[in-house]
Amino acid sequence: MPRPAATASTQDRILMLIGSGRARSRGDLADALGSSPSTVSQHVQALIARGLIEEGAARESSGGRKPRELRLVDGDEHMGVIDLGGRHARLGVVRRGGEIVATREMPVDLREGAVTVINAVGAGVAHLLAEQGVDGRLIGVGIALPGPVDVRRRAVESPSRMPGWQGHDIGELLEAAAGVPAVVENDANAMALGEHFDRSARVSHSVTVKAGTAIGAGVVVDGQVYRGAGGVAGDITHTRVGAAGDTPCSCGNRGCLETVASGAALVGLLAERGYQVQTTADVLALVRDADPVATTMARTAGRHLGEVLCAVVNFFNPGAVYLGGALSTLEPFVSAIRSQIYEGAHPMMTRELVIEPSQLGADANLVGIARILDETLFELNT
């Protein structure tokens, strides 16, 4: 006898919440669904009996009985995920509802245009799936782009570092290249979602900063990416700061944060001092080798970013600020950010504020885009 439609809908929602990482226990499900614990337990037991989910080890408890972690039973469905950068792309294959099973990096040149690059990374995901000998089929693919994204149109908007990409439906190109449904997201938003749900002690609202060659930020409110009226909330990159003066920025304006606090800015400043640097990785090497000039510049860049984040904390009052990207691996940079926020923000804003480096590292964007893709696929199939 078929199940009532309401029951099927609730159980599909439970599968989506577990698969996307939004819920990892019966308590999480009850909160997300607004249902009683007994009702949730009935649905969970039904899904366990059907072999769709299983209970794992007990998780940390904030009091009372330790909740047992719920997860989808490993199946043959996999998702391809892509983190596109200016010079390289990080590719991953994710078991649906599970962990990343394989990753690789490949060089790309965004100047070659959307069609060429998307075809290349789409083929790269297919090759990764085959090379790793992963059993199962590809059911979807998602990509995180280093520029403002209109998620409804699946296109980049005014991409200053992506000449020739404006106007292309990136989702359509990716679906043609991979042969499966696709989602498109901004890289900072993907990182924000990945970091937000990766912690056992979760906050309701968080800000995640990606500080690498460029600077970006993503905002999560009640477990959802907050996009704002124009879809570009969190774009602190082009906030004007006094220290930048009239320095020209890639956006066409002057005095933007990225001209004094990004990896690209540090490369330029060090080159002016006669250092042989070309990439952010070169800057990281100098700081880790305790070069005094590079270390001072990294600390100063952290102060500039911290100045902007201080305003964000005072205005938004998040529960956490997570720091990702290559520069966030440098202690002088991170320490300067912390100091600036704690010194400049109102004590009520920082009383319970968590400021932490990324836990997922280079995989943060992949995990985040996988969560978005997982939810999208559930919506397409229900």
C-alpha positions in Angstrom: 0.0 0.0 0.0 1.6 3.4 -1.0 2.4 5.8 1.8 0.3 9.0 2.2 1.8 11.9 0.3 2.4 13.9 3.5 4.5 11.0 4.9 6.6 10.7 1.7 7.2 14.5 1.7 8.4 14.5 5.3 10.7 11.6 4.8 12.1 13.2 1.6 12.8 16.3 3.6 14.5 14.3 6.3 16.8 12.7 3.7 17.6 16.2 2.3 18.4 17.6 5.7 20.7 14.7 6.6 22.3 14.6 3.1 23.0 18.3 3.0 24.5 18.3 6.6 21.8 20.6 8.0 20.7 17.9 10.4 22.9 15.3 12.1 20.6 14.0 14.9 17.0 13.5 15.7 17.1 16.7 17.7 18.4 18.7 14.7 15.6 17.2 12.6 12.9 18.2 15.1 14.2 21.7 15.1 14.5 22.0 11.4 11.0 20.5 10.7 9.2 22.0 13.6 8.0 18.6 14.6 7.8 16.7 17.9 10.7 14.4 18.8 8.3 11.4 18.7 7.1 12.2 15.2 10.7 12.6 14.0 11.7 9.3 15.6 8.9 7.5 13.8 10.1 8.8 10.4 13.7 8.1 11.3 12.9 4.5 12.2 11.0 4.0 9.0 14.0 5.3 7.0 16.4 3.1 8.9 14.1 0.1 8.2 14.1 1.0 4.5 17.9 1.0 4.5 18.2 4.7 3.5 19.8 6.1 6.7 21.8 4.7 9.6 22.9 5.8 13.0 26.6 6.3 13.8 28.6 7.2 16.8 27.3 9.4 19.6 28.1 13.1 19.2 29.0 15.7 21.7 26.2 16.7 24.0 25.3 20.0 25.5 23.6 18.2 28.3 21.6 15.0 28.7 21.8 12.0 26.5 24.4 12.1 23.7 22.7 12.2 20.3 23.6 9.6 17.8 24.7 10.9 14.4 22.4 10.2 11.4 23.8 9.7 8.0 22.7 8.4 4.6 23.6 4.8 3.8 26.4 4.8 1.2 24.9 4.3 -2.2 26.1 4.4 -5.8 25.2 8.1 -6.3 28.0 10.6 -6.6 28.3 14.3 -7.2 31.0 16.3 -9.0 32.1 19.5 -7.3 34.4 22.2 -8.7 36.1 25.2 -7.0 37.2 27.5 -9.8 40.1 29.8 -9.1 42.0 32.3 -11.2 44.9 29.9 -12.1 43.6 26.5 -11.1 40.5 24.5 -10.4 40.1 22.0 -7.5 37.8 19.1 -8.5 36.1 16.7 -6.2 33.8 13.7 -6.3 31.5 13.4 -3.3 29.4 10.4 -2.3 25.9 11.7 -1.9 25.2 12.3 1.8 28.8 11.3 2.5 32.4 12.5 2.4 34.6 13.6 -0.5 36.1 10.5 -2.0 38.6 12.0 -4.4 40.1 15.3 -5.3 42.6 16.7 -7.8 43.7 20.1 -9.1 44.2 21.2 -12.7 45.5 24.4 -14.2 43.0 26.8 -15.8 43.2 30.2 -17.4 40.0 32.2 -17.0 41.0 34.4 -19.9 40.3 31.5 -22.2 36.6 32.1 -21.7 33.6 30.4 -20.2 33.1 27.7 -22.8 36.6 26.5 -22.9 37.1 26.5 -19.1 33.8 24.9 -18.3 34.3 22.1 -20.9 37.7 21.4 -19.4 36.6 21.2 -15.8 33.5 19.2 -16.7 35.7 16.7 -18.5 38.1 16.8 -15.5 35.3 15.6 -13.1 34.4 12.7 -15.4 38.1 11.7 -15.6 38.4 11.9 -11.8 35.4 9.7 -11.3 37.0 7.1 -13.7 40.6 7.4 -12.5 39.6 6.7 -8.9 37.7 3.6 -9.8 34.6 5.0 -7.9 31.7 2.7 -8.1 28.4 4.4 -9.0 27.0 7.1 -11.2 27.3 10.9 -11.4 24.0 12.5 -10.6 24.9 16.2 -10.5 27.7 18.7 -10.6 28.2 22.0 -8.9 30.7 24.8 -9.4 31.9 27.7 -7.2 33.0 30.8 -9.1 35.4 33.5 -8.1 33.0 36.4 -8.8 29.5 37.7 -8.1 26.9 35.1 -9.2 23.2 35.4 -10.1 22.1 32.0 -8.8 18.8 32.1 -10.6 20.3 32.8 -14.0 23.4 30.7 -13.1 25.6 33.4 -14.5 28.4 35.7 -13.2 27.6 39.4 -12.9 30.3 42.1 -13.6 33.2 39.7 -13.2 36.2 41.9 -13.1 38.7 39.0 -13.1 36.7 36.9 -15.6 36.8 38.7 -19.0 34.4 37.2 -21.5 32.3 35.4 -19.0 29.5 37.9 -18.7 26.2 36.8 -20.2 27.0 33.0 -20.3 24.6 30.6 -18.6 27.3 28.7 -16.7 24.9 26.1 -15.5 23.8 25.3 -19.0 27.4 25.0 -20.2 28.3 22.7 -17.2 25.2 20.5 -17.8 26.2 20.1 -21.4 29.8 19.2 -20.4 28.9 16.8 -17.7 25.5 15.5 -18.8 23.8 16.0 -15.4 22.0 18.8 -13.6 24.2 21.6 -12.4 24.2 24.4 -9.8 26.4 27.6 -9.8 27.4 29.5 -6.7 29.8 32.2 -5.6 33.0 30.7 -4.0 32.7 32.7 -0.8 29.1 31.7 -0.3 30.0 28.0 -0.9 32.8 28.3 1.6 30.5 30.0 4.1 28.0 27.1 3.9 30.7 24.5 4.1 32.3 26.0 7.2 29.0 26.8 8.9 27.8 23.2 9.0 31.1 21.6 9.7 31.2 22.3 13.4 29.6 20.2 16.2 28.8 23.4 18.1 26.8 25.4 15.6 25.8 29.1 15.8 22.7 30.5 14.1 24.5 33.2 12.2 28.0 33.3 10.8 30.3 35.2 8.5 33.0 33.4 6.6 35.9 35.3 5.0 37.9 34.0 2.1 41.2 35.8 2.2 43.5 34.6 -0.7 44.6 36.3 -3.9 41.3 38.2 -3.6 39.0 38.8 -0.7 35.3 37.7 -0.4 32.8 36.9 2.3 29.7 34.8 2.7 26.9 35.3 5.3 24.8 32.5 6.7 21.6 33.3 8.6 19.6 30.5 10.2 21.4 28.0 8.1 20.7 29.7 4.8 23.1 31.8 2.6 22.0 35.4 2.9 22.2 37.1 -0.5 20.7 40.5 0.0 18.4 42.4 -2.3 20.8 42.3 -5.3 22.3 38.9 -4.5 25.7 40.1 -3.5 25.6 40.4 0.3 28.9 39.9 1.9 31.0 41.4 -0.9 33.4 43.3 1.4 36.1 43.3 -1.2 35.3 46.8 -2.5 34.7 48.5 0.8 36.7 51.7 0.9 39.4 51.9 3.6 41.5 54.9 4.5 44.8 53.1 4.2 44.2 52.4 0.5 44.1 56.1 -0.4 43.5 56.5 -4.1 45.0 53.1 -5.2 43.1 51.9 -8.3 41.1 48.7 -7.9 40.1 46.1 -10.4 36.5 47.2 -10.0 37.3 50.6 -11.5 37.0 52.4 -8.2 39.8 53.5 -5.9 40.8 52.8 -2.3 39.1 49.4 -2.0 40.0 46.9 0.7 41.4 44.4 -1.7 44.1 46.8 -2.8 45.8 46.7 0.6 44.6 43.4 2.3 44.6 40.7 -0.4 47.2 38.3 -1.6 47.4 40.1 -4.9 48.0 43.4 -3.0 50.8 41.8 -0.9 52.4 40.5 -4.1 52.4 44.0 -5.6 53.7 45.7 -2.4 56.6 43.2 -2.0 57.5 43.4 -5.7 57.8 47.2 -5.2 60.4 46.4 -2.5 62.4 44.3 -4.9 61.2 40.9 -3.9 60.9 38.2 -6.6 57.2 37.3 -6.0 54.5 36.5 -8.5 51.8 34.6 -6.5 50.2 34.5 -3.1 52.0 31.3 -2.5 55.3 33.2 -2.8 54.0 35.6 -0.1 53.1 32.7 2.2 56.5 31.2 1.8 58.2 34.5 2.8 56.0 34.9 5.9 56.5 31.3 7.0 60.2 31.9 6.6 59.9 34.8 9.0 60.9 37.4 6.5 60.5 40.7 8.5 59.1 42.8 5.7 56.7 40.2 4.5 55.5 39.4 8.0 54.9 43.1 8.8 52.9 43.5 5.6 50.8 40.4 6.3 50.1 41.7 9.8 49.1 45.1 8.4 46.9 43.5 5.8 45.2 41.6 8.6 44.5 44.9 10.5 42.9 46.4 7.4 40.6 43.4 7.0 39.9 43.4 10.7 38.9 47.0 10.5 36.2 46.2 7.9 35.1 43.0 9.8 34.8 45.1 13.0 32.0 47.1 11.3 30.4 43.9 10.1 30.4 42.4 13.6 29.0 45.6 15.1 26.2 45.7 12.5 25.3 42.0 12.0 26.3 40.6 15.5 27.1 37.1 14.2 27.9 34.2 16.4 31.0 33.3 14.5 33.6 34.7 12.1 35.4 31.9 10.2 38.6 32.7 8.3 39.4 30.8 5.2 41.7 31.2 2.2 45.4 31.1 1.9 46.2 34.2 4.0 44.2 32.7 6.9 46.9 30.1 7.4 49.3 32.9 8.4 49.3 33.5 12.2 50.4 37.3 11.9 47.5 37.9 9.6 44.9 36.1 11.7 46.2 37.6 15.0 45.8 41.1 13.6 42.2 40.4 12.5 41.3 39.1 16.0 42.9 42.1 17.7 41.2 44.6 15.5 37.8 43.0 16.0 38.1 42.7 19.8 39.5 46.2 20.2 37.0 47.9 17.9 33.7 46.0 18.3 31.3 46.7 21.1 31.9 44.2 24.0 28.3 42.9 23.7 29.1 41.9 20.1 32.2 40.0 21.0 31.1 38.5 24.3 30.3 35.1 22.8 31.8 35.7 19.4 33.8 32.8 17.9 36.7 33.7 15.6 38.3 30.6 14.1 40.3 29.6 11.1 38.8 27.3 8.5 38.4 23.7 9.6 37.9 22.4 6.0 40.8 24.2 4.4 41.0 23.8 0.6 37.9 21.5 0.7 35.6 24.1 2.2 34.2 25.3 -1.2 33.8 21.7 -2.4 31.8 20.8 0.8 29.7 23.9 0.5 28.8 23.4 -3.2 28.1 19.7 -2.5 25.5 20.7 0.2 23.8 23.2 -2.2 23.8 20.6 -5.0 22.4 17.9 -2.7 19.5 20.0 -1.7 18.8 21.1 -5.3 18.7 17.5 -6.5 16.2 16.6 -3.8 14.0 19.5 -4.9 14.2 18.4 -8.5 13.1 14.9 -7.6 10.2 15.7 -5.2 
